[in-house]
């Protein structure tokens, strides 16, 4: 069960400005007492970079994880039980220094008095966002709302339909890897400069080719579009492809 703690000042002392990185990954289930030790380590050493990939219930320490003032980089992939289960993303977050966020296996719920999930609007410095096998709960819309976001990547390898609404005026790059069951919307998506799509389908279903075609129709002003051979194969499953004029091609 490796725990990597990266701080090696020669005098053995840790100053308040010293960069600290903690990386913990374990394929089996992790006991709560060990998680609390990790939390205490982050609290006591002002960790700036945390990578945590575990199978456990983080409900009891979730408040700690999402309220660290010094974190600039967070990679968090947590399975509450079975690998297909998702952990609910908290509605109350305080990570003022965070610039890079990787999330795996989380579900986003609608905000209070809001029909859509808008989990990232409180991140005032967020530059890079990566979602891996995430989804929504009790809503069909995930709003990516951020004035500072530059890079956004989605990995989705299962049937998981929901709408991704882009409220990202400064977004430069969007990458999608997996099965395209999501609808893209919002005026910001049309102006993303660089689009990368690696689409795949495991079964011959009509939804992914149609969703993918609709994506290309939304990309009116993109400067570069990169697609893989598998993406072209998915597009070829749509009978209307040759009849349509795509602004991004």
Secondary structure, DSSP 8 states (H G I E B T S, - for coil): --EEEE---TTS---TT---EEEEEEEEE--HHHHHHHHHHHHHHT-SEEEEEEES--TTTHHHHTT-SS-SEEEEEEESSSTT--EE--S----TT--EEEEESEEEE--TT-SSB-TTTT-SS--EEEEES-EEES-SEEEEE-SS--EEEEEE-S---EEEEEE-TT--EEEEEE---EEEESGGGGG-SEEEEEE--SS--HHHHHHHHHHHHH-SS-SEEEE-HHHHHHHHT-TTGGGS--TT-
